[in-house]
Amino acid sequence: MHDLSLQFINIVVNLLDALKTSFSHRSLTARSMGKKDVISDATVASISMMKGYVRSTRNADDRCMQKFLCEANTDCMSAIGGSSIFCQLGSYATSYILERQTGKSFESFYEAGRNGRSGFDCRQLYLECNEV
C-alpha cells in the first residue's frame, strides 16, 4: 500500500511539473514581449508550492519538509523571476498549511522558503535529508 501511495504522489508531482512548464513558457513569452502575465505567474507560483507540499507529504522528517519547501521556492523564483510577490505569498500559505497539518513550526517552514527565494543551495542547507 505504501508503494502505491508513493507512486501516486510521483504521478501527481510529474503532472504538476508538466502544468508548470506550460504556464512558465506562457509567462516567459509575455516577459520577452515586455508584458506581464500575472495569471501565469500566480499559477506557476501556486503549482511550485503545491509540488513542494505534495513532496512533503511523503516524508515526515522536519528537515526534508523544509528542503522541499526551499526547493519549491527556488523553482518558483527561477520560473517567474525575483520581482514577483507570488512566490512569497505561496510560501506563506504552504508554511501555514504544513504547520496546521504537522504541528511543526511555521517559522521553520517559512524560513526554508525564504532560503529558497534568496538563492541558497537547498541540498547543501538540508544535508540531513538524503532523499534520492
C-alpha positions in Angstrom: 0.0 0.0 0.0 2.9 2.3 0.8 4.5 1.8 -2.6 1.2 2.5 -4.3 0.8 5.8 -2.5 4.4 6.8 -3.3 3.7 6.0 -7.0 0.5 8.2 -6.9 2.5 11.0 -5.3 5.1 10.7 -8.0 2.4 10.9 -10.7 0.9 14.0 -9.1 4.4 15.6 -9.0 5.0 14.8 -12.6 1.7 16.2 -13.7 2.4 19.4 -11.7 5.7 19.7 -13.4 4.1 19.4 -16.9 1.5 22.0 -16.0 4.1 24.4 -14.5 6.2 24.1 -17.7 3.3 25.2 -19.8 2.5 28.2 -17.7 6.2 29.1 -17.3 6.5 29.2 -21.0 3.5 31.4 -21.3 4.9 33.8 -18.7 8.3 33.8 -20.3 6.8 34.6 -23.7 4.9 37.5 -22.1 8.0 38.9 -20.4 10.0 38.6 -23.6 7.4 40.9 -25.2 7.8 43.4 -22.4 4.5 42.4 -20.8 3.5 40.7 -17.6 1.2 37.7 -17.4 0.0 37.9 -13.8 -2.3 35.0 -14.1 0.5 32.7 -15.4 2.9 34.0 -12.7 0.3 33.3 -9.9 -0.4 29.8 -11.4 3.3 28.9 -11.6 3.8 30.0 -8.0 0.8 28.0 -6.9 2.0 24.9 -8.8 5.5 25.2 -7.4 4.2 25.5 -3.9 1.8 22.6 -4.4 4.6 20.5 -5.7 6.6 21.3 -2.6 3.7 20.4 -0.4 2.9 17.2 -2.2 6.6 16.1 -1.9 6.5 17.0 1.9 3.5 14.6 2.4 5.7 11.6 1.6 8.2 12.4 4.3 7.6 13.3 8.0 11.1 14.5 8.7 11.3 18.2 9.5 14.4 18.9 7.6 13.2 17.1 4.5 9.9 19.0 4.6 11.9 22.2 4.9 14.1 21.1 2.0 11.1 20.5 -0.3 9.7 24.0 0.6 13.1 25.5 -0.1 13.3 23.8 -3.5 9.7 24.8 -4.3 10.7 28.5 -3.7 13.9 28.2 -5.7 11.8 26.7 -8.5 9.2 29.4 -8.3 11.8 32.2 -8.4 13.5 30.8 -11.4 10.3 30.3 -13.2 8.7 33.7 -12.7 11.6 36.0 -11.6 12.5 37.7 -8.4 10.2 40.7 -8.7 7.1 38.7 -8.1 5.4 38.5 -4.7 3.5 35.3 -5.7 6.3 33.0 -4.5 6.4 34.7 -1.1 2.6 34.5 -0.8 2.6 30.9 -1.9 5.3 30.0 0.6 3.4 31.7 3.4 0.3 29.7 2.6 2.1 26.4 2.3 4.0 27.0 5.5 0.7 27.7 7.3 -0.9 24.5 5.9 2.1 22.4 6.8 2.1 23.9 10.3 -1.6 23.0 10.8 -1.1 19.5 9.4 2.1 18.6 11.2 2.1 20.7 14.3 5.6 21.8 13.4 6.9 25.3 13.4 5.5 27.8 10.8 8.7 29.8 11.2 11.0 26.9 10.2 8.9 26.2 7.1 8.7 29.9 6.1 12.5 30.3 6.7 13.1 27.4 4.4 11.0 29.1 1.8 12.9 32.3 2.3 16.2 30.5 1.9 15.0 29.1 -1.5 13.9 32.6 -2.6 17.2 34.0 -1.6 19.1 31.6 -3.8 20.7 29.4 -1.2 21.5 25.8 -2.2 18.7 23.8 -0.6 20.6 20.5 -1.0 23.5 21.9 0.9 21.4 23.6 3.6 19.4 20.4 4.3 22.1 17.7 4.0 20.3 15.6 6.6 17.6 15.0 4.1 19.2 12.4 1.9 16.3 11.5 -0.4 17.4 10.0 -3.7 
